[in-house]
Amino acid sequence: MGSALWEKDFLRPTVACIATEDVNKCCQLNNLTLEQMLQPFCEFPEISLPFRSLGGSITLKSLHVNLIRASNMVASPPEANNTRLSDAVGDDEVVHCILTSFIQMLLSTQLTYLP
């Protein structure tokens, strides 16, 4: 897979949005959600952003940020996660073991929101 395709289709950070009731009322005046109102500001078609990974570094020429409502987030079943992980990693058992341990550690960590 070429890096341009990878950048376009897979490197899309996702941001969870939390809106107050007042924000929701304001957005409803335009028949939009907060995510829909912010979406035009989440596309950067011409950007030069260095990105480093274990495989080396690349410079992103465009970036798209996905926005989702935090209340719509649901955990996927562990079986689905294992299938996706296996599809991404392939047959590399060491990488699969490391990533599985890391995911379990993340799931056991409790995050606190401080306003």
Order of alpha helices (4+ residues) and beta strands (2+ residues): alpha-beta-alpha-alpha-beta-beta-beta-beta-beta-alpha-alpha
